[in-house]
Amino acid sequence: MAQEIDAAALDSVKAVLGRDAPRHALPIGAPCPNCAAPLAGPWCHACGQSSDDHHRSLLRLTAETIGGLIDIDSRLWRTLPDLCLRPAQLTRAYLDGHRVSQIPPFRLFLVAVVLVFLVAGLEPSGKATALQLSGQGGEVRTGGDVDLRFVGAAENGALDAWATSRLKLAAKDPQRFENTLTQWAQRLAVLTLPLSAAMLGLMFFWRRGVYLFDHLIFSMHSLSFQGLLLSTTMLAHLVSGWFQLLFLIAPVHLFAHLKGTYGLGVFSTLWRMAVLFVSSIIVLVLALSGLVMIGLAEVGG
């Protein structure tokens, strides 16, 4: 996974969703290890450093690690059923402050993104999908027989020459070109969160009591489910093409999630779904075009 996503997982989760109190804080009144001020709580009131005492035995650290894994596992099996079957209830519970029993939404989103890219790189044989590149006519052909053409390249001599030269370079090292596309796709995947929240914000800007934070949490839960559904469908497709029908679950889930979370009527939910669908198609087309251009620009670097 891209370094940016790893950094976001470490640095952004606590910043967005709050931070937990240290489990092994120094006693009240003990001097802060950083500034020596008397401690009055889990964080120093003078410098803000955590009062967590890291001097623990290996046995105790091992027990805490196992306990943490069990806690994550228990929250996972409480979160996933609600995410799949009761998405509005899951999101409303988080927005209403019932968060301890849930996996943090941003962490769940990152897991879904990782799964999508892991599964997308598999063929029935279990090997990564290769790109077949041609330096003729400004064309990129993937292993899935999908053509990406540079519209207008023939009419623009400079663009045609640039595209042809880059395609020839990419054809010499198709694996590097594919890796570049994958890395940038991973980076852009994180941008779906603010884009989704912004679109929801525009559709609810006149409604009081609904804030950007609400849209972010909704987007994290919704995109997490769509990512898990996409991963499951792609894996199942390796067994039978009929499993593509699982994609029909996506609009049904979105309808129930959107309607229940925001307390909408049927018509209000449907027109918002239509706007989200059209906007998503436009963003997807622009993103794919941008990915190819970025990949060709970097392949010659």
WONORPE-V62232 format. One record per pair of residues at least 12 apart in sequence whose ideal C-beta (glycine too) atoms are under 7 Angstrom apart, sorted by sequence separation. I is the first residue (numbers start at 0). J is the second residue. If there is no record, write none. Layout:
i->{I & I}
j->{J & J}
This chain:
i->{27 & 31 & 34 & 38 & 130 & 137 & 25 & 33 & 129 & 149 & 232 & 31 & 128 & 200 & 231 & 232 & 254 & 257 & 31 & 33 & 128 & 137 & 196 & 199 & 257 & 24 & 31 & 228 & 196 & 199 & 254 & 31 & 196 & 199 & 253 & 21 & 228 & 20 & 228 & 137 & 196 & 250 & 77 & 78 & 192 & 195 & 78 & 225 & 25 & 137 & 24 & 74 & 137 & 192 & 24 & 25 & 74 & 75 & 192 & 195 & 21 & 23 & 74 & 224 & 21 & 23 & 78 & 134 & 137 & 21 & 192 & 191 & 23 & 134 & 221 & 133 & 134 & 132 & 221 & 134 & 132 & 133 & 132 & 132 & 130 & 217 & 129 & 132 & 130 & 130 & 129 & 209 & 116 & 116 & 202 & 202 & 112 & 198 & 198 & 108 & 16 & 194 & 16 & 15 & 12 & 12 & 11 & 12 & 8 & 187 & 8 & 4 & 184 & 183 & 4 & 180 & 183 & 108 & 111 & 115 & 183 & 104 & 107 & 111 & 114 & 118 & 0 & 114 & 105 & 108 & 112 & 115 & 119 & 123 & 180 & 104 & 108 & 111 & 115 & 118 & 179 & 104 & 107 & 111 & 114 & 118 & 176 & 179 & 94 & 179 & 94 & 176 & 93 & 175 & 90 & 169 & 90 & 166 & 169 & 90 & 165 & 168 & 89 & 168 & 162 & 165 & 86 & 165 & 82 & 86 & 82 & 83 & 82 & 147 & 139 & 86 & 87 & 86 & 87 & 91 & 86 & 90 & 87 & 87 & 1 & 4 & 7 & 3 & 1 & 0 & 1 & 4}
j->{39 & 43 & 46 & 50 & 142 & 149 & 38 & 46 & 142 & 162 & 245 & 45 & 142 & 214 & 245 & 246 & 268 & 271 & 46 & 48 & 143 & 152 & 211 & 214 & 272 & 41 & 48 & 245 & 214 & 217 & 272 & 50 & 215 & 218 & 272 & 41 & 248 & 41 & 249 & 159 & 218 & 272 & 100 & 101 & 215 & 218 & 102 & 249 & 50 & 162 & 50 & 100 & 163 & 218 & 51 & 52 & 101 & 102 & 219 & 222 & 49 & 51 & 102 & 252 & 50 & 52 & 107 & 163 & 166 & 51 & 222 & 222 & 55 & 166 & 253 & 166 & 167 & 166 & 256 & 170 & 169 & 170 & 170 & 173 & 173 & 260 & 173 & 176 & 176 & 177 & 177 & 261 & 181 & 185 & 271 & 274 & 188 & 275 & 278 & 192 & 103 & 282 & 105 & 105 & 103 & 105 & 105 & 106 & 106 & 286 & 109 & 109 & 290 & 290 & 112 & 290 & 293 & 219 & 222 & 226 & 294 & 216 & 219 & 223 & 226 & 230 & 113 & 227 & 219 & 222 & 226 & 229 & 233 & 237 & 294 & 219 & 223 & 226 & 230 & 233 & 294 & 220 & 223 & 227 & 230 & 234 & 294 & 297 & 213 & 298 & 216 & 298 & 216 & 298 & 216 & 295 & 217 & 295 & 298 & 220 & 295 & 298 & 220 & 299 & 295 & 298 & 220 & 299 & 220 & 224 & 223 & 224 & 224 & 291 & 291 & 252 & 255 & 255 & 256 & 260 & 256 & 260 & 259 & 260 & 182 & 185 & 189 & 186 & 185 & 185 & 186 & 189}
